[in-house]
Amino acid sequence: MSRIYLIRHARPAAGWGGADDDPGLDDTGQAQARAAAQRLLALPPELRPTSVVSSPLRRCRETAEPFAQAIGGAVEIDPLVGEIPTPSALAPDARGPWLRAAFAGRWADVEGDLDYDQWRRDVAGAVAARPGCAVFSHFVAINAVLSVLAGDEQMIGFRPDHASISTFELEDGHLRLLERGPEATTGVL
């Protein structure tokens, strides 16, 4: 048995669809990242993550950094826990409308270059391959993992708040949700 913690990045300095396609954290986000690190450090030693993995995007890396520094580790970058890939033919300012349309549907119906149903399974597999780890990721990727575990075809079933920590257990090669992190009380996007 081994725990895996899946953490949504803290509040970024800019929302998606803005001029900066890879924003870091704002001041509130920096405080949320430090608070998430403290929550992880407060876990009993036998349950505390011993490694740190992050999406390549800056908001995740900056959220991961306080915990990585506290445990004296490095942040490993894994694109498999990154943001959902945007279709290549989509103009940058069209990402927002594309996501909103996708959020209302099922994984198999998301339009784009990829098999997004397979993408969600790949994300879940990447998380399951990280026992004893704190994995810093994104709203959609967290929903991907949860939808695979629940056998739910809906794309969005959970609205994790910024720096929300969801806890999973890996037992006999199977990932199981122990506890969802807090949900956002206001608009997530």
RAGI-V593994 format. One record per residue. N is the residue number from 1. RES is the residue in one small letter. PHI is phi in radians with two decimals (NA if undefined). PSI is psi in degrees with one decimal (* if undefined). Layout:
BEGIN
N;RES;PHI;PSI / N;RES;PHI;PSI
END
This chain:
BEGIN
1;m;NA;136.6 / 2;s;-2.65;142.0 / 3;r;-1.55;149.3 / 4;i;-2.33;133.5 / 5;y;-1.95;124.1 / 6;l;-1.91;115.1 / 7;i;-2.02;128.0 / 8;r;-1.33;142.4 / 9;h;-0.97;154.5 / 10;a;-1.30;177.5 / 11;r;-1.14;122.8 / 12;p;-1.40;164.0 / 13;a;-1.26;-17.3 / 14;a;-2.56;149.2 / 15;g;-1.46;167.9 / 16;w;-1.20;151.0 / 17;g;1.56;-1.6 / 18;g;-1.51;-173.9 / 19;a;-1.20;-31.9 / 20;d;-1.70;113.5 / 21;d;-1.49;-1.6 / 22;d;-2.51;65.0 / 23;p;-1.27;151.8 / 24;g;-1.48;-162.9 / 25;l;-1.58;148.0 / 26;d;-1.47;-176.3 / 27;d;-1.05;-41.6 / 28;t;-1.10;-42.6 / 29;g;-1.07;-39.9 / 30;q;-1.08;-41.8 / 31;a;-1.16;-39.6 / 32;q;-1.11;-39.1 / 33;a;-1.11;-42.9 / 34;r;-1.14;-39.3 / 35;a;-1.16;-39.5 / 36;a;-1.10;-41.8 / 37;a;-1.04;-42.7 / 38;q;-1.12;-39.1 / 39;r;-1.11;-41.5 / 40;l;-1.18;-40.7 / 41;l;-1.18;-25.6 / 42;a;-1.35;-9.5 / 43;l;-1.16;151.6 / 44;p;-0.98;143.8 / 45;p;-0.88;-36.1 / 46;e;-1.27;-14.0 / 47;l;-1.89;-10.3 / 48;r;-1.26;135.5 / 49;p;-1.09;146.7 / 50;t;-1.98;-2.5 / 51;s;-2.49;163.8 / 52;v;-2.32;128.7 / 53;v;-2.20;143.3 / 54;s;-2.42;152.0 / 55;s;-1.01;155.1 / 56;p;-1.18;-17.3 / 57;l;-1.29;144.8 / 58;r;-0.98;-41.3 / 59;r;-1.08;-33.6 / 60;c;-1.32;-45.3 / 61;r;-1.03;-42.9 / 62;e;-1.21;-30.1 / 63;t;-1.25;-36.5 / 64;a;-1.29;-30.1 / 65;e;-1.00;-45.3 / 66;p;-1.04;-38.4 / 67;f;-1.24;-43.1 / 68;a;-1.03;-44.3 / 69;q;-1.09;-40.8 / 70;a;-1.13;-33.3 / 71;i;-1.69;2.5 / 72;g;1.24;30.2 / 73;g;-2.02;174.9 / 74;a;-1.81;156.7 / 75;v;-1.56;116.0 / 76;e;-1.50;133.7 / 77;i;-1.66;130.8 / 78;d;-2.34;106.9 / 79;p;-1.03;-22.6 / 80;l;-1.15;-20.4 / 81;v;-1.80;19.1 / 82;g;-1.43;-172.8 / 83;e;-1.21;153.6 / 84;i;-1.06;130.0 / 85;p;-1.18;136.5 / 86;t;-1.46;140.7 / 87;p;-0.96;139.2 / 88;s;-1.11;-30.9 / 89;a;-1.38;-5.9 / 90;l;-1.43;131.4 / 91;a;-1.18;147.6 / 92;p;-0.93;-37.0 / 93;d;-1.37;-2.4 / 94;a;-1.69;-2.6 / 95;r;-1.06;-44.7 / 96;g;-0.98;-55.1 / 97;p;-1.06;-37.2 / 98;w;-1.08;-45.8 / 99;l;-1.12;-44.5 / 100;r;-1.03;-41.3 / 101;a;-1.15;-42.3 / 102;a;-1.13;-39.9 / 103;f;-1.02;-27.7 / 104;a;-1.43;-7.0 / 105;g;-2.09;-155.6 / 106;r;-1.82;155.6 / 107;w;-0.98;-43.7 / 108;a;-1.16;-17.7 / 109;d;-1.72;-0.9 / 110;v;-1.16;127.7 / 111;e;-1.52;136.8 / 112;g;2.82;-168.8 / 113;d;-1.32;-21.6 / 114;l;-1.82;164.6 / 115;d;-1.53;95.6 / 116;y;-1.20;-23.9 / 117;d;-1.13;-40.6 / 118;q;-1.22;-37.7 / 119;w;-0.99;-44.1 / 120;r;-1.12;-36.8 / 121;r;-1.17;-36.5 / 122;d;-1.15;-39.9 / 123;v;-1.09;-47.1 / 124;a;-1.05;-40.4 / 125;g;-1.14;-38.8 / 126;a;-1.13;-39.5 / 127;v;-1.20;-44.1 / 128;a;-1.10;-23.3 / 129;a;-1.43;6.9 / 130;r;-2.11;54.1 / 131;p;-1.05;141.7 / 132;g;1.29;21.9 / 133;c;-2.09;152.1 / 134;a;-1.76;117.4 / 135;v;-1.91;118.4 / 136;f;-1.75;118.9 / 137;s;-2.48;-151.5 / 138;h;-2.23;161.0 / 139;f;-0.82;-53.3 / 140;v;-1.23;-40.8 / 141;a;-1.11;-38.5 / 142;i;-1.12;-42.2 / 143;n;-1.12;-33.3 / 144;a;-1.06;-48.4 / 145;v;-1.08;-49.2 / 146;l;-1.10;-37.0 / 147;s;-1.19;-36.3 / 148;v;-1.13;-46.9 / 149;l;-1.12;-35.9 / 150;a;-1.52;-9.3 / 151;g;1.16;29.2 / 152;d;-1.74;127.3 / 153;e;-1.44;-14.7 / 154;q;-1.16;139.2 / 155;m;-1.20;-44.7 / 156;i;-2.08;120.6 / 157;g;-2.26;-3.6 / 158;f;-2.57;137.1 / 159;r;-2.04;78.1 / 160;p;-1.11;136.0 / 161;d;-1.23;165.9 / 162;h;-1.06;134.9 / 163;a;1.13;18.7 / 164;s;-1.18;136.0 / 165;i;-1.98;118.1 / 166;s;-1.82;141.6 / 167;t;-1.96;132.6 / 168;f;-2.19;160.7 / 169;e;-2.24;137.5 / 170;l;-1.85;117.8 / 171;e;-2.36;123.6 / 172;d;0.91;40.5 / 173;g;1.39;1.8 / 174;h;-1.95;132.4 / 175;l;-1.51;135.5 / 176;r;-2.37;135.0 / 177;l;-1.31;127.8 / 178;l;-1.70;-41.8 / 179;e;-2.78;130.3 / 180;r;-1.33;148.1 / 181;g;-1.32;175.5 / 182;p;-1.08;143.4 / 183;e;-1.58;155.4 / 184;a;-1.20;141.7 / 185;t;-1.70;-10.3 / 186;t;-2.19;-179.8 / 187;g;-0.95;134.0 / 188;v;-1.45;-33.7 / 189;l;-1.68;*
END
